[in-house]
Structures are given as structure tokens and as C-alpha cells.
Amino acid sequence: MTITIAQTAMTTGVGPTRGMLWPATMARVGSPPAFTSPARTSSQAVWYLGKMPVESARRAPSHRLRSIDPWLVVGIAAFFALIVVALFGERLAPNEPIYFVVEHGRDPRPYDPGIVFPFGSDVLGRDLFSLVLAGARATLTIVLVAGLARVVAGVLVAALGSWSRPTRLLTETVADFAAAIPATLVAVLLVKAFVGTYTSVPILVGAVLVIGWAGPYRVIRAEVDRLTRAPFSEGARAMGATRWRLFWRHQLPHLLPVIATNFSQQVVASLVLVAELGVLGVLVSAVRSLDVVESLSVVRIGPPNFALVPDVPEWGAMLSSARTTEILWATRWVIFVPGAAFALTAMAVALVGFALARRYARRDIFQDLRAGSVVGLAVVALFVFSALIPERYADAREWATSARGSVRSEPSPAAAFAEAGLTTSSVERRTKMVVRAGPASATVGSVTVQELFPQPEVLARDFDSNATPSPIHLRSVVSEGLGGGGVVDGPLVFAARGVVPAEIPHPLAYAAARRLPDLATLVKDYPDDYAGIDVRGKIVLLVRFMGVDTGTRGVVEGFSVGTAVNDAIKRGATGVIVVDPVVGNPGSSPDPRSLLALNAYVQIEQLFPPLTASGVPVVVVDRDVAQRLVGSLGIDVDPLLGLDAAGKKWDRSFSRDLGVSARIAVPLREEVTSVTSTVAEVPGFSAETGRVVVWAEHKLGTTRTEANRRDVLASLARFASARRAPFIFVDFDLRADARAVRDFLQSRRVLVLIVLDQLDGSVLYFTTANGDLIPAFDLYAEKAGASHDTTRKTFTVSQVGSPIPDLKTVVIGSSGTGPDARGNAAALVGYLAGRLVLGAPELGR
């Protein structure tokens, strides 16, 4: 029995050695003794093993040259081409993904091949060829991991199914069910249902794997069935081999050609799936909403100015941004370039799989470890080399480190400018300003209420009407068209909300075009609040009309406070007290730089500053102050506060003469001041040299926020002067006119205006209306080691609040608790300066 098993092993190949391998091998080294009986098998093996080294040594060189498989050479070349593109693609790309050409004469975007870039541009003006190279690593990682996961899962399930008949039936049933469901449909449903619009690489691989293992399993299962019935498998089982060893040591080497071919097929299938998901808008990472309208000198009709750009560059996202009819019919290269990348990658993967299948159809992988180790060492060497090769503009990191270390407390930016040797200019403005000389007050009878002086600033991020209510309960209003200064005395008359239905105009829009009914229609049956009172020479008490709630159709806002006050003044009022429950609330914007972050009355004063200290005094009070002033007179303002319900009927007006004297005092004075802002620039550059402007604002210079801005501005000035970077620094007084600084900068070519905002937090954030700058500044922060929030959207000009709106502007602010962001802000600007000096083109040079 033992001799029979040995003979079976030698003639059919127990384990990984095939029976057909013996005759071809022995033919090259001579004819062994004839196989006349099972008993002579051992002597034949001894003869062969003794003969082979001598003949191999004599004929090895020529034999190796003749035996090189050309398909193996092609497969190895394709394999290393994929590795090189994945590891070095972003470094080899002519341009970085942050480089945008938003304008090129009158040429529309996306640019035709050869105009700006050899292979054309995407919709935002980025180099398509560079984007393909930059996205190669992410794309190849996704498809290789997904393909490998499918095949490994198929092998494991096949091994599990070979153990027993019940497991075989179970795996076959599950595989049939999985194979019947389209992989794309499952991936889209899983991502959309459980993740969202975008996903991550592990989640995407998991979605691909859920049903993708069924195909590899069926192919491998069929091959395992064939090998199970092979003589060498029966011999191994007769010798006592376990199922585990039989599969992994004896059958797996025979499965390698099938696995290699199937692996290449699954990688190509994953490529197709990535492309399909991109077309369907399922991306592999979070996206940024980029709008480049504000970066254009001329906005033309036609070229798209908006796109969603993912954090992880991959080829599916390139197809996602090309889903327009115009691209499909007129600018097909936007689809063709990434499509060609998909096709070439599929061909390369197929060649690798075919070469592996050919090689290991005749060899045992366990006996070919030397060749495999050589390839593995070469791959490891490429990985090590990719880690050692410097990134683009690597020296800019040292600039960031140096800028971070240069931050120190600077009491005077002007002194720092002079010490750094900068060329300074003073932009002076003499202006007449109307300022408050003291707190305003309102008196009714014997009750007097005074406003806080100076008025505290209430920001949206610090405001909570329940936990931290506003400290402002009375506010004077002083602007060009509303409010004035002085002291007035007179009888007090209550004019309710000042509603006069006949005087409320109807909107000009057709009724069919309006979503909500107009205010005039809703209040046409309201009583006239001025019908039974005379306000001439008197002080008028008004309640703000908030509007009408129409239910599911929405809210129709009432007329403005300015309209109500001016109507009272037009009727002869000498002073006005307005009851407004939100008089102390901040604005709607969380950005402290935005005008919308200010209280509505402060916004009016900022937009329309007073021109004179005279006028009709106006004060605004909240409900509590109103109750203190007129509660004892039988006036209840609560029914008039808030929104009216649609269809509410008022039997009469609440207006009446209160029979009591009142006083309003709003002390103002005129001041003629000279406000100076300092502009300093690094000398030695021509007017044509592109410059970066760093802008810091101050008013009194006493707050921590202003001190942090001042420190960063002065420190960066010293740093830029020492490094000879083309920078301009502006220490701007908020009481001055930014137009004077703009006139000074007109003779310089400004690349970007960086406004230093609140740097009291620990995490930086960026606000800009120029979408092409968003990826660049996020990259600067990442490379500089500055903690930051990724910018997800392009803001409007009003939200940014640029001091010079016609310049590209980025506002750097901070949020969160912890150490302040002075060092991070300086490091970010230092990294930008390093890239600019080293020749990076993304700012326009």
C-alpha cells in the first residue's frame, strides 16, 4: 500500500506538483529508467534528483533566457506602472489640485485641450491630467482593496463550504441570493440609507463586498470541486491530511491561476462600480461647495461657476462633476480623460492577472518564493522611496515653523514695522463724527429708565435668551434717517402699533406670483390707530407690529420700526418710545465680523451713521421696561406683542391719550477727529510683483481680540521682512475709511487680502467668497500643522465682510476653547509666504 501511494505521488504529483510537470522536466535532463513497476519508483526519483543539478548548472543561463514568458514581462511592467502611478502620481502631476485657472481671456471653461492644459480642464479650470494623477492613489486603493476583499471572501466561503454538505448547501444558497442583486444598487442603497451623500473608503469597500463575493466564490468553488476529485487529493486524504491542510497546502496552489484571473476581474468590476457611483453622485469623501463667481473679472453666461469638490481626489468624483448636457455633447474631454484612466487601469490589471495565471499554471507558488520575494522587495523599495521623496515646496514647512516661533506680544505695530525696516505710509482721514455724550433715558411721570453706557456688544454665539438673556433693555437709535439727539418734554400719547390700513401699500407683484398674501390685505379690517388721537407736539408710545401668522403658509412680516417711527414724526410727534421685545437680541449671523451679526438697530447706525446731532429723539425699550414706565397707567402691551393670527378681529384700537408728561433725553455731540491707519510693505519689489495683504483692524486697542490681531500682524511683519516675502501689512482703524487704503493699494498688484479676525479660540476657520481659494487655505493649514475646521462652502460677500470687496479676501478666525490661535495663524501665513517665494502658482503670482 505504501509503494502504491508513493507511485501515485511521483506520477500524478502529490501536493502542489502536477503530473504533467515531470515529463517536460525530465526531457531536458535525459531519460530516467523506465517505470516498469511500482517497486522501482524510489530509484527513479533518486536518479532524477542526482542528475538534475549537473544538467541545470550546465544549461541554466540559456535555458532561463529561453524560458522567460513575454506575458510575464508585460504583466510585471503593468504592475509596477500601477504602483508608480499610485505612489508618485500626485508628485508627478504638472499641477496641484488647488491650482485653478478661473479665467483665460475670453476662453470659456472647461478649457479645450491645448489652450491652458494639454488635456483640457474641468468645469472650475483645473488640469484634468493632473487631477487624474492626483486621484490615482485613492482610486487604485479603493479598487484593489475592494477586489482583494471580494476574492478573499470568496476563497474563505469556498473553504468553509468544502467542509460538509450542510455548509455547502448554506453557502450555495446565500451565494445564489447575493449574485441575483446588482452590486451598484446595493452600494447606492447602503450609502444613501445609512451614511449620506458621501462615504469613506472602508464603508464603500464594505458596500462592494456585501454581495460581490458571490462571483469569486462560484468560480473557486467549481475549481475546488474538480481538485477534490483529483488523484493527489485522494492520496493526501489517504495519507491522513486534514481538510485544512488539504485545502491550504495542496489545493490552494492549484487555485492560484483561477484566483489571479478572478482577482483582476473583480478589480475591474470595482473600477466600473466606482465610475457608476460617481455618475450617480455617490462620492468617497466629504465635499466642498466651491463657487468662483467672485473671482471673475467678468461673469459670462454659459460656463459653470459652481461645483462640488471632494476632499479625497478620485476618478469617480471627476465623473460626478461632469454630469451636464453641455459636457456630454460639447466638451466630452471632461469625461474622456478620467474615462481613459479607468480603461488603461483595467487593461493593466487584466495583464497582471493574466501573467500571474500563466506563471502559476506551471509552478508551485511555495517553490517560487524567490521570484516573489524579489518583486516584494522592489515594491517595498518603492514605498520607502515614496516616503523619502520630498513633497512639493517642502521648504515651506520650515517657513511655517519659523513664523509660528516668531509670534510674541507687540504693543505697537507701527514700532514693529519700523524695526523690521518696512516702508510705511500713514493713511489719514479727518472726519466729523456724531457720538453719544452719555446714556439716553426715558421718563414717564416719576419713573426714569436709563440705557447702559457704553452699550455692551451682544454676539449670537454668546447669546441664549433663556440661560444668558441680553443685558440691553433700553437703546437709543441714532442714524441718518431714524432718531436724533437732544432732550424733549411733552404729553405722552399711546398710538398702539401705528397701524393705518389705508396707508399700507399693496405690493406690485401679481397675486399669482406671490406665495403669501400681502400685509395690506391681511390688515384691511384693522382699526386706524391714529383716528382718535392727536400726536402733534407730543411724545408717542408705539408697540412694534411684528406681523401676521398665516399658519402653514408662513409669516407675513409687519412694517419696519423705521416706517412706524417716521409715520409718527410725519404726524407731528416730537419724540418716540418704541416697545420692541427683541431690542437686545444680536443679529442672525454667527460670524462676528459680519454686519448681520449685529443688533438690527446697530446695523442701521453702521449703515447710515448720523450726520447731525439734532433730530427727533427715539428710544427703544423691551416689554419689562415698558411695563415699568406705563404699567401703572393701565396700559398692557402684551396683547399687541408677537404675531397676530390670520383673520383676527380687533373691535377697537388701543390708542389713547395717557394724560401724563414724558421726557426723552439722547445726549449727542459732534467730534472732528483725525483717524490714521498704517500701511507697511516689504521694500524692494516692483509694482508688477504680486503681493499678499495682511489686514488687522482695531478701534480702541484695549481688548484681547485686538491684542491678538496686533501680535500676529507685527510678528508676521518682522518675519516677512527677514525672508523677503512680497507682503503688505495694514493696521486699520475702524473709524477710518477703507477707501483711502484701497486707493493706496490700487498701484500694487494684490493677490489676496487676508483679514485677521478673532484669534481667541484654538481652531482656525476660513471665510471667503472666492471658492478657488478654499482648497488652498485648507491645504496651507494642514501642511503648517495648524488646527482648523475644513471649509465646506463658499460664503457670500456680505457674509465675509471684506474691507475691500473687489479684492480676493480670506478672513481667518478661530473658535473653540484652549490656547489662542496666534501661532496657528502665523504658521499658516508663513507657509503661504514660503510657497509664494518658492514659486507656487495657485495665488496667481
Protein Blocks (a to p, Z undefined) as FASTA:
>chain_A
ZZmmmmmmmmnogajbcfklmmmmmmmnopcdddfbfklmmmmmmmmmmmmmmmmmmmmm
mmmmmmpcfklmmmmmmmmmmmmmmmmmmmmpmbdfklccfbgcjaccdddehklmmnbp
afkopafklmmmmmmmmmmmmmmmmmmmmmmmmmmmmmmmmmpmklmmmmmmmmmmmmmp
cfklmmmmmmmmmnombdcfklmmmmmmmmmmmmmmmmmmmmmmmmmmpmklmmmmmnop
afklmmmmmmmmmmmmmmmmmmmmmmmmmmmmmmmmmmnopafbdcddddfklmpfbdce
hiacbdcddfbdcfklmmmmmmcfklmmmmmmlmmmmmmmmmmmmmmmmmmmmmmmmmmm
mbcfklmmmmmmmmmmmmmmmmmmmmmpccehklmmmmmmmmmmmgccdfblklmmmmno
pacddddddddddddfbdcdddehjaccddddddddddfklgcfklmccfbfbdcdddfk
nocedddddddddehjopafklpccdfbdfklpmbdcfklmmmmpccfklmpcfehiacd
ddddfbjcehjnopcddddfklmmmmmmmnopabdcdddfklmpccfbfblkbmklpcfk
lmmmmmmccfbfbdcddddddfklmmmmmmmnopafklmgcjddehiacfbdfbdcehia
cddddddddddddddddddddehiafklccdddddddfkopafklmmmmmmmmmmmmmmm
mnopacddddddfkbcfklmmmmmmmpccfbdcddddfkbmbdcdddfblklmmmmmmmm
mmnopacdddfbdcdfklnopablmbccdddddededjdfklmmmmmmmmmmmmmmnopa
knoZZ
